């Protein structure tokens, strides 16, 4: 794989040469990230060291305070014994309370000694820890033996006051041949020295950590600054060259070229820009030549198009004359009128109301016939969308019922059964033209009747679908010849009839469904045709309902 093209192919000969700058930048970022992680680790270690030193100093200070407390409690115990000897109001409960306080202090010192040993296991600290343990053992044993003796006789012996004082000192201050006063004093002094050492250790640790932190921060800052300066200098020259090239290309200077320097990504980009400029320059030259050729071709084609336009105008004139002669839409109302007349004249005389109803339907169909003639003239002008539709709020149920009544005569003439439609109990308010809706429904019913088999059935159903106010859906189902799947996309084309339709009936012009679709869309609706699984076709007319009031359809 080569990472360059054109004039710089001999300078950049592999992907490993196209990522030098990227590798440097990646390693620099990795180094900074590693340094930041190391600094975080160092900070955590420093905090742990500082916490350890502070904890050691706190434990040493608590031990020193404990020994001082023992010394003070010992003096109070001796004072209690003197008051007891001279019957100065010393009571045994006070002795027991003092003893309990001293034992609690010894217990706390034992715990602190264990913590001190766990926190500091250096060789020089072990000697002090042994001395501390020894002092605590001696003091606990002396307390355990002294309290029962004081309960029975505070100061043993008799004689002169000097003798009694010497006996009391021996009784209170000596244990296992050791002077308790010196033992407590040495322990207190030793713990004070330990506290000073711990504080000095803490100060030294904080100084080292402060120095380490400052040096680390300064080092990282210097490295970051050095990397920033390096990459800023490395980016300034190639970016400036690329910017100059972009400005030159914007001005249309396609002969501008970027000097190729180095073997990194910027050299690759510069080579690509140079190749693009060369390609654009070649395209400009080709475009100029093509423009000249195109102008010549346009002149020739204009002459040919003028001749073709004249031919098309002639063909259009013939097409208009052909549409003017089409009788598809005339045949449907004529058949309805004939069917009404034949049904009325058939058999015996009928009541006057029945004759009047038949004449009324004949008159309505005749009016529709006049409008159909106007529509056929519109179709001949290739302007079906311009059919006059005067939309007003009305109840869709009435045009549906009237269309079904008119189509029943047509169905009777074809030997097809068309039952009455069951309309919903509530009104179906739509905004439409009643005459155009009857014409639309008659076109669909006529199509269903014409392509049904004798003794077949055409069924009409009405339902409301969707959220309020919803849409009215009129379904016209027949069990006739049906539709092939490949015919569905062409059923609404002008003058198109399927092979099945031509075999079933030779007459027909293929205009009924196209006019129905145009009328449906003129009412913001739609017409869909689909084959039935059991045979035949279902035509679905969908019209939007409205919430406005309705008026009787004309």
Secondary structure, 3 states (H helix, E strand, C coil): CCCCCHHHCCCCCCHHHCCHHHHHHHHHHHHHHHHHHHHHHHHHHHHHHHHHHHHHHHHHHHHHHHHHHHHHHHHHHHHHHHHHHCCCCCCHHHHHHHHHHHHHHHHHHHHHHHHHHHHCCCHHHHHHHHHHHHHHHHHHHHHHHHHHHHHHCCCCCCCCHHHHHHHHHHHHHEECCEEHHHHHHHHHHHHHHHHHHHHHHHHHHHHHHHHHHHHHHHHHHHHHHHHHHHHHHHHHHHHHHHHHHHHHHHCCCCCCCCCCCCCCHHHHHHHHHHHHHHHHHHHHHHHHHHHHHHHHHHHHHHHHHHHHHHHHHHHHHHHHHHHHCCCHHHHHHHHHHHHHHHHHHCCCCCCHHHHHHHHHHHHHHHHHHHHHHHHHHHHHCCCHHHCCCCCEEEEHHHHHHHHHHHHHHHHHHHCCEECCCECCCCCCEEEECHHHHHHHHHHHHHHHHHCCCCCCEEEEEEEEECCCCCEEEEEEEECCCCCCHHHHHHCCCCCCCCHHHHHHCCCCCCCHHHHHHHHHHHCCCEEEEEECCCCCEEEEEEEECCCCCCECCC
